[in-house]
């Protein structure tokens, strides 16, 4: 039995979550109380998948230091948006592998208001 289920050939699932607030990201900073709900979490429900994909591409097309990620992002296509948290993209296997490698090296940026939890 296979461990992975292939939804579509040459596809990649990017599992997203709401972005942490900037105060939570920096150790030692004091967060004001009471915490105000972050705007991206509220806005995420109103986005359509293609807008999130377009923002993902825009964020990652600026990798002047990592041409491989930039080229891979340019060659991917929107496949779907599942359950308001999983972005499905499609492309050639070498481009998807470059994105996987970029994520492991923390060079892959999430769309605005999100964080990348994992790739699958």
C-alpha positions as a Markdown table, in Angstrom:
| # | Residue | x | y | z |
|---|---|---|---|---|
| 1 | Unk | 0.0 | 0.0 | 0.0 |
| 2 | Unk | 1.3 | 3.5 | -0.9 |
| 3 | Unk | 1.9 | 6.1 | 1.8 |
| 4 | Unk | 0.9 | 9.0 | -0.4 |
| 5 | Unk | -2.2 | 9.7 | -2.5 |
| 6 | Unk | -1.6 | 11.4 | -5.8 |
| 7 | Unk | -4.5 | 13.8 | -6.5 |
| 8 | Unk | -3.2 | 15.0 | -9.8 |
| 9 | Unk | -0.1 | 14.2 | -11.8 |
| 10 | Unk | 2.7 | 16.7 | -11.3 |
| 11 | Unk | 1.0 | 18.6 | -8.6 |
| 12 | Unk | 2.0 | 20.0 | -5.2 |
| 13 | Unk | -0.2 | 20.8 | -2.2 |
| 14 | Unk | 0.8 | 23.8 | -0.1 |
| 15 | Unk | -0.8 | 23.6 | 3.3 |
| 16 | Unk | -1.3 | 27.1 | 4.6 |
| 17 | Unk | -2.2 | 28.5 | 8.0 |
| 18 | Unk | -2.9 | 32.0 | 9.3 |
| 19 | Unk | 0.3 | 34.1 | 9.7 |
| 20 | Unk | 1.5 | 34.8 | 13.2 |
| 21 | Unk | 1.5 | 38.4 | 14.2 |
| 22 | Unk | 4.9 | 40.2 | 14.0 |
| 23 | Unk | 5.1 | 40.5 | 17.9 |
| 24 | Unk | 4.8 | 36.7 | 18.2 |
| 25 | Unk | 7.6 | 36.1 | 15.7 |
| 26 | Unk | 10.2 | 38.1 | 17.6 |
| 27 | Unk | 11.4 | 36.6 | 20.9 |
| 28 | Unk | 11.5 | 39.0 | 23.8 |
| 29 | Unk | 9.0 | 41.4 | 22.5 |
| 30 | Unk | 6.0 | 42.2 | 24.7 |
| 31 | Unk | 2.6 | 41.7 | 23.1 |
| 32 | Unk | -0.1 | 44.1 | 24.0 |
| 33 | Unk | -3.0 | 42.7 | 26.0 |
| 34 | Unk | -5.7 | 41.8 | 25.1 |
| 35 | Unk | -4.6 | 40.4 | 21.8 |
| 36 | Unk | -6.6 | 41.7 | 18.9 |
| 37 | Unk | -7.6 | 39.0 | 16.3 |
| 38 | Unk | -5.3 | 39.3 | 13.2 |
| 39 | Unk | -6.8 | 40.7 | 10.1 |
| 40 | Unk | -5.4 | 38.0 | 7.7 |
| 41 | Unk | -7.4 | 35.3 | 9.5 |
| 42 | Unk | -10.6 | 37.2 | 8.9 |
| 43 | Unk | -9.7 | 38.1 | 5.3 |
| 44 | Unk | -8.6 | 34.5 | 4.4 |
| 45 | Unk | -12.2 | 33.4 | 4.2 |
| 46 | Unk | -13.0 | 36.0 | 1.6 |
| 47 | Unk | -10.2 | 35.3 | -0.8 |
| 48 | Unk | -10.6 | 33.0 | -3.7 |
| 49 | Unk | -8.0 | 30.5 | -4.4 |
| 50 | Unk | -6.6 | 32.1 | -7.5 |
| 51 | Unk | -6.0 | 35.4 | -5.7 |
| 52 | Unk | -4.0 | 33.5 | -3.1 |
| 53 | Unk | -2.0 | 31.7 | -5.8 |
| 54 | Unk | -1.3 | 35.0 | -7.5 |
| 55 | Unk | -0.1 | 36.5 | -4.3 |
| 56 | Unk | 2.1 | 33.3 | -3.7 |
| 57 | Unk | 3.6 | 33.8 | -7.2 |
| 58 | Unk | 4.2 | 37.5 | -6.6 |
| 59 | Unk | 5.9 | 36.9 | -3.2 |
| 60 | Unk | 8.2 | 34.3 | -4.7 |
| 61 | Unk | 9.0 | 36.0 | -8.0 |
| 62 | Unk | 11.3 | 38.4 | -6.2 |
| 63 | Unk | 13.9 | 35.8 | -5.2 |
| 64 | Unk | 16.9 | 37.5 | -6.9 |
| 65 | Unk | 19.2 | 35.4 | -4.7 |
| 66 | Unk | 17.5 | 32.1 | -5.6 |
| 67 | Unk | 16.9 | 32.0 | -9.4 |
| 68 | Unk | 15.9 | 28.3 | -9.2 |
| 69 | Unk | 12.9 | 29.1 | -7.0 |
| 70 | Unk | 12.0 | 32.1 | -9.1 |
| 71 | Unk | 12.0 | 30.1 | -12.3 |
| 72 | Unk | 10.0 | 27.2 | -10.7 |
| 73 | Unk | 7.3 | 29.6 | -9.5 |
| 74 | Unk | 7.1 | 31.2 | -12.9 |
| 75 | Unk | 6.3 | 27.8 | -14.5 |
| 76 | Unk | 3.6 | 26.6 | -12.0 |
| 77 | Unk | -0.1 | 26.9 | -12.6 |
| 78 | Unk | -3.1 | 27.1 | -10.3 |
| 79 | Unk | -4.9 | 23.8 | -9.8 |
| 80 | Unk | -7.3 | 24.4 | -6.9 |
| 81 | Unk | -8.0 | 25.7 | -3.4 |
| 82 | Unk | -9.3 | 23.1 | -0.9 |
| 83 | Unk | -10.9 | 23.7 | 2.4 |
| 84 | Unk | -9.6 | 27.3 | 2.7 |
| 85 | Unk | -6.2 | 26.1 | 3.6 |
| 86 | Unk | -4.6 | 24.0 | 0.8 |
| 87 | Unk | -3.3 | 25.5 | -2.3 |
| 88 | Unk | -2.9 | 23.0 | -5.2 |
| 89 | Unk | -0.4 | 23.9 | -7.9 |
| 90 | Unk | 0.7 | 22.1 | -11.0 |
| 91 | Unk | 3.9 | 22.1 | -13.0 |
| 92 | Unk | 6.8 | 20.0 | -14.3 |
| 93 | Unk | 8.3 | 17.7 | -11.7 |
| 94 | Unk | 11.7 | 19.6 | -11.7 |
| 95 | Unk | 9.9 | 22.8 | -10.9 |
| 96 | Unk | 7.9 | 21.2 | -8.1 |
| 97 | Unk | 11.1 | 19.7 | -6.7 |
| 98 | Unk | 12.8 | 23.1 | -6.8 |
| 99 | Unk | 9.8 | 24.5 | -4.7 |
| 100 | Unk | 10.2 | 21.6 | -2.2 |
| 101 | Unk | 13.9 | 22.3 | -1.9 |
| 102 | Unk | 13.2 | 26.0 | -1.5 |
| 103 | Unk | 10.8 | 25.3 | 1.3 |
| 104 | Unk | 13.3 | 23.1 | 3.2 |
| 105 | Unk | 15.8 | 25.9 | 2.9 |
| 106 | Unk | 13.2 | 28.4 | 4.1 |
| 107 | Unk | 13.5 | 30.3 | 0.9 |
| 108 | Unk | 9.9 | 29.8 | -0.2 |
| 109 | Unk | 7.6 | 32.6 | 0.9 |
| 110 | Unk | 3.9 | 32.2 | 1.8 |
| 111 | Unk | 1.1 | 34.4 | 0.4 |
| 112 | Unk | 0.4 | 37.5 | 2.4 |
| 113 | Unk | -1.4 | 36.8 | 5.6 |
| 114 | Unk | -0.4 | 33.1 | 5.6 |
| 115 | Unk | 2.4 | 30.8 | 6.7 |
| 116 | Unk | 3.3 | 27.6 | 5.0 |
| 117 | Unk | 2.7 | 24.7 | 7.3 |
| 118 | Unk | 3.9 | 21.9 | 5.0 |
| 119 | Unk | 4.1 | 20.7 | 1.4 |
| 120 | Unk | 2.7 | 17.5 | 0.2 |
